[in-house]
Amino acid sequence: MIPKLIDVLDNFKGHVELMVNVSRILSKVSMDNDCSYAIIKTKKLSFLVDLLFDYHKIRDFPVRISFVLANLTTYFEEARE
């Protein structure tokens, strides 16, 4: 399910409400180790960082994506690279 959520962010860029809701889901599931590892396995962390900068004016979106990235980099060396 995690790769599909990341794909939603990729395929529906600009749909503000959808992006905010998906980022909310990712921020919640990124607190679980298995889900965090699934996010890392998508190899789309740089994509998430790009979204962070591209859509920094969307309310709540940057905070949620930052939260996801913080969860991943806290516990997984692979995410820090």
ROSE-4610 file (N, C-alpha, C; in Angstrom, 1 decimal, always signed):
// ROSE-4610
residu = [M/M/M/I/I/I/P/P/P/K/K/K/L/L/L/I/I/I/D/D/D/V/V/V/L/L/L/D/D/D/N/N/N/F/F/F/K/K/K/G/G/G/H/H/H/V/V/V/E/E/E/L/L/L/M/M/M/V/V/V/N/N/N/V/V/V/S/S/S/R/R/R/I/I/I/L/L/L/S/S/S/K/K/K/V/V/V/S/S/S/M/M/M/D/D/D/N/N/N/D/D/D/C/C/C/S/S/S/Y/Y/Y/A/A/A/I/I/I/I/I/I/K/K/K/T/T/T/K/K/K/K/K/K/L/L/L/S/S/S/F/F/F/L/L/L/V/V/V/D/D/D/L/L/L/L/L/L/F/F/F/D/D/D/Y/Y/Y/H/H/H/K/K/K/I/I/I/R/R/R/D/D/D/F/F/F/P/P/P/V/V/V/R/R/R/I/I/I/S/S/S/F/F/F/V/V/V/L/L/L/A/A/A/N/N/N/L/L/L/T/T/T/T/T/T/Y/Y/Y/F/F/F/E/E/E/E/E/E/A/A/A/R/R/R/E/E/E]
num = [1/1/1/2/2/2/3/3/3/4/4/4/5/5/5/6/6/6/7/7/7/8/8/8/9/9/9/10/10/10/11/11/11/12/12/12/13/13/13/14/14/14/15/15/15/16/16/16/17/17/17/18/18/18/19/19/19/20/20/20/21/21/21/22/22/22/23/23/23/24/24/24/25/25/25/26/26/26/27/27/27/28/28/28/29/29/29/30/30/30/31/31/31/32/32/32/33/33/33/34/34/34/35/35/35/36/36/36/37/37/37/38/38/38/39/39/39/40/40/40/41/41/41/42/42/42/43/43/43/44/44/44/45/45/45/46/46/46/47/47/47/48/48/48/49/49/49/50/50/50/51/51/51/52/52/52/53/53/53/54/54/54/55/55/55/56/56/56/57/57/57/58/58/58/59/59/59/60/60/60/61/61/61/62/62/62/63/63/63/64/64/64/65/65/65/66/66/66/67/67/67/68/68/68/69/69/69/70/70/70/71/71/71/72/72/72/73/73/73/74/74/74/75/75/75/76/76/76/77/77/77/78/78/78/79/79/79/80/80/80/81/81/81]
x = [+0.8/+0.0/+0.9/+2.0/+2.9/+3.3/+3.8/+4.2/+3.1/+1.9/+0.7/+0.5/+0.6/+0.5/+1.5/+2.7/+3.8/+3.5/+3.0/+2.6/+1.4/+0.5/-0.6/+0.1/+1.0/+1.7/+2.4/+2.9/+3.7/+2.7/+1.6/+0.7/-0.3/-0.6/-1.6/-1.0/+0.2/+0.8/-0.1/-0.3/-1.1/-2.5/-2.9/-4.3/-4.1/-4.2/-3.9/-4.5/-5.8/-6.4/-5.9/-5.8/-5.3/-3.8/-3.0/-1.6/-1.5/-2.4/-2.4/-2.8/-3.9/-4.4/-3.4/-2.8/-1.8/-0.6/-0.2/+0.9/+0.6/-0.7/-1.1/-1.1/-1.5/-1.4/+0.0/+0.9/+2.3/+2.9/+2.5/+3.1/+2.7/+1.5/+1.0/+1.7/+1.8/+2.3/+3.8/+4.5/+5.9/+6.4/+5.5/+5.9/+6.0/+5.6/+5.7/+7.0/+7.8/+9.1/+8.9/+7.9/+7.7/+7.3/+6.4/+5.9/+7.0/+7.8/+8.9/+9.9/+10.2/+11.1/+10.5/+9.1/+8.5/+8.6/+8.5/+8.7/+10.2/+11.1/+12.5/+12.7/+12.1/+12.3/+11.7/+10.8/+10.3/+11.4/+12.5/+13.6/+13.1/+12.2/+11.6/+11.8/+12.8/+13.0/+13.4/+14.2/+14.6/+13.3/+12.4/+11.2/+10.4/+10.4/+9.7/+10.3/+11.6/+12.4/+12.0/+12.0/+11.6/+10.2/+9.3/+7.9/+7.9/+8.7/+8.8/+9.1/+10.0/+10.4/+9.5/+8.9/+8.0/+6.7/+6.2/+4.9/+5.0/+6.0/+6.1/+5.1/+4.3/+3.2/+1.9/+1.8/+0.5/+0.4/-0.7/-0.8/-0.7/+0.1/+0.3/+1.2/+1.3/+2.0/+3.5/+4.2/+5.6/+5.9/+5.0/+5.2/+5.1/+4.1/+3.8/+4.9/+5.4/+6.5/+7.7/+8.0/+9.2/+9.1/+7.9/+7.7/+8.0/+7.6/+7.9/+9.4/+10.1/+11.5/+12.3/+11.8/+12.4/+12.3/+11.1/+10.9/+11.8/+12.0/+12.8/+14.3/+14.7/+16.2/+16.6/+15.6/+15.9/+16.4/+15.7/+15.9/+16.6/+16.7/+17.2/+18.4/+19.6/+20.8/+20.6/+19.9/+19.6/+19.0/+18.1/+17.4/+18.3/+19.3/+20.2/+21.1/+21.4/+22.3/+21.6]
y = [-1.2/+0.0/+1.3/+1.2/+2.4/+2.9/+2.0/+2.5/+3.2/+2.7/+3.3/+4.7/+4.9/+6.2/+7.2/+6.7/+7.6/+7.9/+6.9/+7.1/+8.1/+8.1/+9.1/+10.5/+10.7/+12.0/+12.4/+11.4/+11.6/+11.9/+11.1/+11.2/+12.3/+12.8/+13.9/+15.1/+15.5/+16.7/+17.9/+18.8/+20.0/+19.8/+18.6/+18.4/+18.6/+19.8/+20.2/+19.3/+19.1/+18.4/+16.9/+16.3/+14.9/+14.8/+15.8/+15.8/+15.9/+16.8/+17.0/+15.8/+15.1/+13.9/+12.8/+12.6/+11.5/+11.8/+13.0/+13.3/+13.1/+13.3/+13.0/+11.5/+10.7/+9.3/+8.8/+9.3/+8.9/+9.4/+10.5/+11.0/+10.0/+9.5/+8.6/+7.2/+6.7/+5.3/+5.3/+6.5/+6.5/+6.3/+6.3/+6.1/+4.6/+3.7/+2.3/+1.9/+1.0/+0.6/-0.1/-1.0/-1.7/-0.8/+0.1/+1.1/+2.1/+2.5/+3.4/+2.7/+1.4/+0.7/+0.5/+0.4/+0.3/+1.6/+2.7/+4.0/+4.1/+3.7/+3.7/+2.8/+1.6/+0.7/+1.2/+2.2/+2.8/+3.6/+3.9/+4.7/+6.1/+6.6/+7.9/+9.0/+8.9/+9.9/+11.2/+11.2/+12.5/+13.1/+12.3/+12.8/+13.5/+12.9/+13.6/+14.9/+14.9/+16.2/+17.2/+16.8/+17.7/+18.2/+17.4/+17.8/+18.9/+18.6/+19.6/+21.0/+21.1/+22.4/+22.9/+22.0/+22.5/+23.0/+22.4/+22.7/+23.2/+24.0/+24.6/+25.5/+26.0/+27.0/+26.3/+25.0/+24.3/+24.1/+24.6/+24.5/+23.1/+22.9/+21.6/+20.6/+20.7/+19.8/+19.7/+20.8/+20.7/+20.2/+20.5/+20.0/+18.5/+18.0/+16.5/+15.7/+16.3/+15.6/+15.7/+16.8/+16.9/+15.9/+15.7/+14.7/+13.3/+13.0/+11.7/+11.5/+12.5/+12.4/+12.3/+13.0/+13.0/+11.6/+11.0/+9.6/+8.6/+8.8/+7.8/+8.0/+9.2/+9.4/+9.2/+9.2/+8.9/+7.5/+6.6/+5.2/+4.3/+4.9/+4.1/+4.8/+4.2/+4.7/+4.9/+4.0/+4.0/+5.3/+5.8/+7.1/+8.3/+8.2/+9.3/+9.5/+8.4/+8.5/+9.3]
z = [+0.0/+0.0/+0.0/+0.7/+0.8/-0.6/-1.5/-2.8/-3.6/-3.4/-4.1/-3.5/-2.2/-1.7/-2.2/-2.3/-2.9/-4.4/-5.1/-6.5/-6.6/-5.7/-5.7/-5.6/-4.8/-4.7/-6.0/-6.6/-7.9/-9.0/-9.1/-10.2/-10.1/-8.9/-8.7/-8.1/-8.6/-8.1/-8.4/-7.5/-7.7/-7.2/-6.9/-6.3/-4.8/-4.3/-3.0/-1.9/-1.9/-0.9/-0.8/-2.0/-2.1/-1.5/-1.9/-1.4/+0.1/+0.6/+2.1/+2.8/+2.3/+2.9/+2.8/+1.7/+1.6/+2.5/+2.5/+3.4/+4.9/+5.2/+6.6/+6.9/+5.9/+6.1/+6.2/+5.3/+5.4/+6.7/+7.2/+8.5/+9.6/+9.6/+10.6/+10.5/+9.3/+9.1/+9.2/+9.1/+9.2/+10.6/+11.5/+12.9/+13.2/+12.3/+12.4/+11.6/+12.2/+11.6/+10.2/+10.1/+8.9/+7.8/+8.1/+7.1/+6.7/+7.7/+7.4/+6.4/+6.7/+5.8/+4.4/+4.3/+3.0/+2.3/+3.0/+2.3/+1.8/+2.6/+2.1/+0.9/+0.9/-0.2/-1.5/-1.5/-2.7/-3.5/-2.7/-3.3/-3.8/-3.2/-3.6/-2.5/-1.7/-0.7/-1.3/-2.3/-3.0/-3.6/-4.1/-4.6/-3.5/-2.3/-1.2/-0.8/-0.8/-0.6/-1.6/-2.9/-4.0/-3.8/-3.4/-3.1/-2.0/-1.0/+0.1/-0.4/-1.3/-1.8/-2.8/-3.7/-4.7/-4.2/-3.1/-2.6/-1.2/-0.9/+0.5/+0.9/+0.0/+0.3/+0.6/+0.4/+0.7/+2.2/+2.7/+4.2/+4.7/+5.7/+6.4/+5.6/+4.3/+3.6/+3.9/+4.0/+4.3/+5.7/+6.6/+8.0/+8.0/+7.3/+7.3/+6.6/+5.4/+4.7/+5.5/+6.2/+7.1/+8.2/+8.7/+9.8/+9.3/+8.1/+7.5/+7.3/+6.8/+6.6/+7.9/+8.9/+10.2/+10.8/+10.7/+11.2/+10.5/+9.2/+8.4/+8.8/+8.8/+9.1/+10.5/+11.4/+12.8/+13.1/+12.4/+12.7/+11.6/+10.4/+9.3/+8.6/+8.7/+8.1/+6.6/+6.0/+4.5/+4.1/+5.0/+4.7/+4.8/+5.6/+5.8/+4.6/+3.9/+2.8/+1.7]
